[in-house]
Amino acid sequence: MQSEIIDELIRLMSSVRRIVSILMSQDNSTKTSSNLVQDIKSEILKPVSEVKDTNNPFNQPKAKKHRWTDSEVKQIMYCADPKTAMSKRQFSYLLRTLPNSLTATAVKNKVYDLGLAVKKGVVCSRTE
């Protein structure tokens, strides 16, 4: 068993020796030019073209303006009505009933534009 391992190692070492000798001969053949100026002249320089982004960073995308429909305004007014049930006067209920594209801030701003307020999560008039 040990002799088989030794024989295999000898074969591997001989193959490694051959590979090293081939690499050394190739390495010596590539070092034929020792003049730095000739090496630089032999290189071909290619111009590098860069694709530049032509977008203007100062142009701000215009914000989409939402047109409030009559049904959306009526829904807000319904939520603000004191006769409406308390569960339907909640601001969270109003957000669920309006389109998903509207943010809470946009809805709150529209509530204030209509002369109403959101107090403790309930839509009501400003005087209440």
C-alpha positions in Angstrom: 0.0 0.0 0.0 2.8 2.4 0.9 4.7 1.5 -2.2 1.7 2.3 -4.4 1.4 5.8 -2.7 5.1 6.4 -3.2 4.9 5.4 -6.9 1.9 7.7 -7.4 3.7 10.6 -5.7 6.8 10.0 -8.0 4.5 10.2 -11.1 2.9 13.4 -9.8 6.2 15.0 -9.1 7.6 14.2 -12.5 4.5 15.7 -14.2 4.8 18.8 -12.0 8.5 19.0 -13.0 7.6 18.9 -16.7 4.9 21.6 -16.2 7.4 23.9 -14.4 10.0 23.4 -17.1 7.5 24.3 -19.8 6.4 27.4 -17.9 10.0 28.5 -17.3 10.8 28.2 -21.0 7.7 30.2 -22.0 8.5 32.8 -19.4 12.0 33.3 -20.8 10.7 33.6 -24.3 8.4 36.5 -23.4 11.2 38.5 -21.8 13.0 39.0 -25.1 12.4 42.8 -25.4 14.1 44.8 -22.7 13.7 48.2 -24.2 10.8 50.1 -22.5 10.4 52.6 -25.3 9.9 49.8 -27.9 7.4 48.1 -25.5 5.4 51.3 -25.3 5.4 51.9 -29.1 4.3 48.3 -29.7 1.1 48.8 -27.7 -1.9 49.9 -29.6 -3.9 52.5 -27.7 -7.6 52.5 -28.4 -9.8 55.5 -27.5 -12.4 54.8 -24.8 -15.8 56.2 -25.5 -18.0 56.8 -22.5 -21.8 57.0 -22.7 -22.8 60.0 -20.7 -26.2 60.4 -19.1 -27.9 63.5 -20.7 -30.6 63.9 -18.1 -30.7 67.2 -16.3 -30.4 66.5 -12.5 -32.1 69.9 -11.8 -35.4 68.9 -13.6 -37.8 67.7 -10.9 -40.5 65.3 -12.0 -43.9 67.0 -11.8 -46.1 65.8 -9.0 -49.3 64.2 -10.2 -52.2 66.3 -9.1 -55.3 64.4 -8.1 -58.7 65.7 -9.2 -61.2 65.2 -6.4 -64.5 63.8 -7.7 -67.8 64.7 -6.2 -68.3 61.2 -4.8 -65.0 61.4 -3.0 -65.9 64.8 -1.5 -69.4 63.5 -0.5 -67.7 60.5 1.2 -65.6 63.0 3.3 -68.6 65.0 4.1 -70.5 61.9 5.1 -67.7 60.9 7.5 -67.8 64.4 9.0 -71.5 64.4 9.6 -72.3 64.2 13.4 -75.3 62.0 12.6 -73.1 59.3 11.0 -72.2 56.3 13.2 -68.8 56.7 15.0 -67.4 53.6 13.3 -67.9 55.3 9.9 -66.5 58.7 11.1 -63.0 57.1 11.7 -60.2 58.5 9.6 -59.0 54.9 8.9 -62.5 54.1 7.5 -62.3 57.1 5.2 -58.9 56.0 3.9 -60.3 52.5 3.2 -63.2 53.9 1.2 -61.2 56.4 -0.9 -58.9 55.2 -3.8 -55.7 53.5 -2.8 -53.7 56.0 -4.8 -54.4 58.7 -2.2 -52.1 59.0 0.7 -53.1 59.8 4.3 -51.5 63.2 4.0 -53.4 64.0 0.8 -56.7 63.0 2.4 -56.0 64.9 5.5 -55.1 68.1 3.5 -58.4 67.8 1.6 -60.3 67.4 4.9 -58.7 70.6 6.1 -59.4 72.3 2.7 -63.1 71.5 3.2 -63.1 73.2 6.6 -63.1 70.0 8.6 -60.5 68.5 11.0 -59.2 65.1 12.1 -59.1 64.9 15.9 -58.0 61.7 17.6 -58.6 59.7 14.4 -62.1 61.0 13.9 -63.2 63.3 11.1 -65.2 66.2 12.5 -65.8 69.9 12.0 -63.2 72.3 13.3 -65.4 73.7 16.0 -66.2 70.3 17.7 
